[in-house]
Amino acid sequence: MPIGQVAPRPDATVLANESGQDALKHGAEARFMHGVATEEFVEENYVGEYALHDSSRVWIEDDRARSGHLILHAEGMGLHRTLYRFNRFIYVYGDTSDSPSPILGSVTFFSDGYHIHQFLWQHNSTTAHFPRRK
């Protein structure tokens, strides 16, 4: 099956196309995307503790050995959700940890060119948070 085509299975959930054939654009988008496109990070780089502006604790747990996924924990909200990979830097989560759909939120990891130092966390299309690595 060619990359980007939807599998002819009714039970399949297709989240992303990671063909590696990304097209970079011109101007500011090209300057931003150049750094992202050349970075090589693995999921271990996303794991760890982050802090929100109000000092509440947020962390990404590596649960790949058991569930095959990373887990988002947000202490202040009492939120614990399985993260489903959308692409290299973006993960999504659903209403329950059992499924990514319907999508309730997303996590987009950012780096300084060397390390993952924060992420953009959008929850329920109403709020955006920027937890920074501790």
Secondary structure, 3 states (H helix, E strand, C coil): CCCCCCCCCCCCCCCCCCCCCCCCCCCHHHHHHHHHHHCCCCHHHHCEEEECCCCCEEEEEEECCCCCEEEEEECCCCEEEEEEECCCCEEEEECCCCCCCCEEEEEEEEECCCCEEEEEEEECCCEEECCEEC
